[in-house]
Amino acid sequence: MSARVLDGTRLADEIRRDLAVEVAQLVAGGVQPGLAVVIVGEDPASKVYVASKGKACLEAGMHSETIRLPVETTEADLLATVDRLNADPRIHGFLVQLPLPKHINSERVLLRINPTKDVDGFHPMNVGRLSVGDQTAFRPATPFGVQQMLIRSGIDTKGMHAVIVGRSNIVGKPMASLLVQDTPGGNCTVTICHSRSRDLPAITRLADLLVVAIGKPEFVTADMVKPGAVVIDVGINRVTDPAAAKGYRIVGDVAYAPVAEVASAITPVPGGVGKMTIAMLLMNTVQAARQARGS
């Protein structure tokens, strides 16, 4: 068996084209969706990600604002910035890029964001709404991207046993909430595995749908995968490779080549889930603009 490759780049491009049409309709009605990103410090990965978000916004016809603050910014100053964005009618959604410097309490900052503008979906209000199936809740971009990838790839998840490896608040837990809902891309029986799970390979081999998000390079091997399973690799890891031009290569949490011989469908890294994340952030911002308008 050679797995079908789920092309996140192509799907993300399709979504962004669709969103550009929707944005144009909103602009014609007097509303331009606006997304702001706040970044504190000089984390290289965060800077690249934030730049990509800004570029994607402009390409979709949205208003984009990037607020760059020095690493020595106090928590009080950052909270004041959050308050300003909460009150700005041009900004329908915003996020504070993580990680934050250690002297700033991330939880306090996230709680300060108005839930109606929390397009990252991390505020407890949105987490709760998501868990009860409220369609006005903002869904965290990465698990939302996984779900959209499944739907748009024609994979019927109804009745599947989904096993999620990883219980983070960013991916694992909201992924479970999405997959268990009675909606398209849901209706799964869900198991969440983590570092304390016993006999992990025995559990992953039960999965019709296996979602891996643990940050361990090529951790899931072919013997851990049920033949014919759909495998979604959320991991992005840099591993040393003297033969590579840059001295390293990017791999996922799944050993791609051997698992692709067992699975029925699989996401590549790069070019898989990562490409969907920014597209879903834009989708959440358009949703925020519509909800703010009352439609």
SULMOTA-V382467 format. One record per residue. N is the residue number from 0. SS is DSSP state (~ for helix, > for strand, _ for the rest). PHI is phi in degrees with one decimal (* if undefined). PSI is psi as a letter, one per 30 degrees, with the letter a starting at -180 (* if undefined). Layout:
BEGIN
<<N:SS:PHI:PSI> <N:SS:PHI:PSI>>
END
This chain:
BEGIN
<<0:_:*:k> <1:_:-122.6:j> <2:_:-67.3:k> <3:>:-68.7:k> <4:>:-90.9:k> <5:>:-87.9:j> <6:_:-84.8:j> <7:~:-66.8:e> <8:~:-63.5:e> <9:~:-65.4:e> <10:~:-65.3:e> <11:~:-64.3:e> <12:~:-62.7:e> <13:~:-61.2:e> <14:~:-63.6:e> <15:~:-67.0:e> <16:~:-66.6:e> <17:~:-62.3:e> <18:~:-65.4:e> <19:~:-60.3:e> <20:~:-66.2:e> <21:~:-65.6:e> <22:~:-62.3:e> <23:~:-59.4:e> <24:~:-66.4:e> <25:~:-65.2:e> <26:~:-61.7:e> <27:~:-61.6:f> <28:_:-91.6:g> <29:_:95.9:g> <30:_:-126.3:j> <31:_:-106.2:j> <32:_:-55.6:k> <33:>:-124.2:k> <34:>:-123.0:k> <35:>:-118.8:k> <36:>:-127.6:k> <37:>:-108.5:k> <38:>:-125.9:k> <39:>:-114.2:j> <40:_:96.0:a> <41:_:-125.0:h> <42:_:-60.0:j> <43:~:-59.5:e> <44:~:-64.8:e> <45:~:-64.7:e> <46:~:-62.9:e> <47:~:-65.5:e> <48:~:-63.9:e> <49:~:-63.8:e> <50:~:-62.1:e> <51:~:-64.3:e> <52:~:-62.4:e> <53:~:-62.9:e> <54:~:-63.5:e> <55:~:-64.0:e> <56:~:-61.0:e> <57:~:-63.4:e> <58:~:-64.6:f> <59:_:-86.4:f> <60:_:84.0:g> <61:_:-94.5:l> <62:>:-78.9:k> <63:>:-128.9:k> <64:>:-137.9:k> <65:>:-116.8:k> <66:>:-109.8:j> <67:>:-104.1:k> <68:>:-116.1:k> <69:_:-67.3:l> <70:_:-61.0:f> <71:_:-84.3:g> <72:_:-52.8:k> <73:_:-79.0:l> <74:~:-61.9:e> <75:~:-61.2:e> <76:~:-67.2:e> <77:~:-66.0:e> <78:~:-63.6:e> <79:~:-65.8:e> <80:~:-64.8:e> <81:~:-59.8:e> <82:~:-61.2:e> <83:~:-63.4:e> <84:~:-69.9:e> <85:~:-57.7:e> <86:~:-94.0:f> <87:_:-84.0:j> <88:_:-69.4:f> <89:_:-77.0:f> <90:_:-102.4:j> <91:_:-91.3:f> <92:>:-150.3:k> <93:>:-154.1:l> <94:>:-144.8:l> <95:>:-105.3:j> <96:_:-66.4:k> <97:_:-101.0:l> <98:_:-81.8:l> <99:_:-96.9:l> <100:_:-55.4:l> <101:_:-62.8:f> <102:_:-80.6:f> <103:_:-110.4:k> <104:_:-80.7:j> <105:~:-61.5:e> <106:~:-62.7:e> <107:~:-64.2:e> <108:~:-67.4:e> <109:~:-63.1:e> <110:~:-68.4:f> <111:~:-78.0:f> <112:_:-69.2:k> <113:_:-60.6:k> <114:~:-55.8:f> <115:~:-74.8:f> <116:~:-117.8:g> <117:>:-81.1:i> <118:_:-74.5:f> <119:_:-79.2:f> <120:_:73.1:g> <121:_:-100.2:f> <122:_:-67.4:k> <123:~:-53.3:e> <124:~:-62.9:e> <125:~:-73.6:e> <126:~:-60.2:e> <127:~:-65.8:e> <128:~:-62.7:e> <129:~:-61.2:e> <130:~:-65.6:f> <131:_:-100.1:g> <132:_:83.9:g> <133:_:-70.5:j> <134:_:-74.5:f> <135:_:-84.4:f> <136:_:-70.0:k> <137:_:-86.0:k> <138:_:-94.1:k> <139:_:-51.3:k> <140:~:-60.3:e> <141:~:-69.4:e> <142:~:-63.9:e> <143:~:-62.1:e> <144:~:-64.7:e> <145:~:-60.4:e> <146:~:-62.8:e> <147:~:-64.8:e> <148:~:-62.3:e> <149:~:-64.4:e> <150:~:-61.7:e> <151:~:-74.3:f> <152:_:-93.5:g> <153:_:74.6:g> <154:_:-91.7:j> <155:_:-84.0:j> <156:_:-86.6:f> <157:_:-56.6:k> <158:_:82.6:f> <159:_:-67.6:k> <160:>:-90.4:j> <161:>:-97.6:k> <162:>:-112.9:k> <163:>:-108.7:k> <164:>:-101.2:j> <165:_:123.8:k> <166:_:-122.7:h> <167:_:-67.0:l> <168:_:-73.0:f> <169:_:-87.2:e> <170:_:-123.1:d> <171:~:-58.2:e> <172:~:-66.8:e> <173:~:-66.5:f> <174:~:-62.3:e> <175:~:-62.4:e> <176:~:-61.1:e> <177:~:-69.8:e> <178:~:-72.0:f> <179:~:-88.0:f> <180:_:-68.0:l> <181:_:-86.1:i> <182:_:-143.2:l> <183:_:-55.8:k> <184:_:77.6:g> <185:_:-132.5:b> <186:_:60.2:h> <187:_:-94.5:l> <188:>:-90.7:k> <189:>:-115.5:k> <190:>:-120.4:k> <191:>:-107.6:k> <192:>:-106.7:l> <193:_:-155.2:a> <194:_:-65.7:f> <195:_:-102.1:g> <196:_:-69.5:k> <197:_:-89.2:k> <198:_:52.0:i> <199:~:-54.4:e> <200:~:-58.5:e> <201:~:-65.3:e> <202:~:-76.2:e> <203:~:-64.3:f> <204:_:-70.7:f> <205:_:-86.8:f> <206:_:-78.4:k> <207:_:-80.7:e> <208:>:-129.4:j> <209:>:-116.8:j> <210:>:-112.5:k> <211:>:-117.3:k> <212:_:-148.8:i> <213:_:-126.3:f> <214:_:73.7:g> <215:_:-121.0:j> <216:_:-55.5:k> <217:_:50.4:h> <218:_:-70.3:e> <219:>:-85.3:k> <220:_:-107.4:l> <221:~:-59.3:e> <222:~:-71.9:f> <223:~:-97.2:g> <224:_:-117.9:k> <225:_:-69.8:k> <226:_:-55.0:k> <227:_:89.1:g> <228:_:-70.2:l> <229:>:-91.7:k> <230:>:-117.1:k> <231:>:-112.0:j> <232:>:-104.0:j> <233:_:-90.8:f> <234:_:-70.8:k> <235:_:-135.6:j> <236:>:-129.7:k> <237:>:-99.8:k> <238:>:-120.9:k> <239:>:-65.8:k> <240:_:-149.7:j> <241:_:-57.8:f> <242:_:-79.3:f> <243:_:-80.6:l> <244:_:-58.4:e> <245:_:-92.9:f> <246:_:84.3:g> <247:>:-153.0:l> <248:>:-138.6:l> <249:>:-99.6:k> <250:>:-132.7:l> <251:_:-93.6:a> <252:_:-89.2:f> <253:>:-116.2:k> <254:_:-73.3:j> <255:~:-57.1:e> <256:~:-59.7:e> <257:~:-67.0:e> <258:~:-69.1:e> <259:~:-63.0:f> <260:_:-82.5:f> <261:_:-109.1:e> <262:_:-75.0:l> <263:_:-89.5:f> <264:>:-152.1:k> <265:>:-153.7:l> <266:>:-96.7:k> <267:_:-81.4:l> <268:_:-135.8:j> <269:_:-76.9:l> <270:_:97.3:g> <271:_:-115.3:c> <272:~:-62.6:e> <273:~:-54.7:e> <274:~:-68.3:f> <275:~:-80.7:f> <276:~:-61.7:e> <277:~:-66.1:e> <278:~:-58.9:e> <279:~:-73.5:e> <280:~:-63.0:e> <281:~:-64.0:e> <282:~:-60.8:e> <283:~:-63.2:e> <284:~:-67.9:e> <285:~:-63.7:e> <286:~:-59.9:e> <287:~:-62.9:e> <288:~:-64.9:e> <289:~:-64.1:e> <290:~:-67.9:e> <291:~:-68.2:e> <292:~:-80.2:f> <293:_:88.9:g> <294:_:-132.2:*>>
END
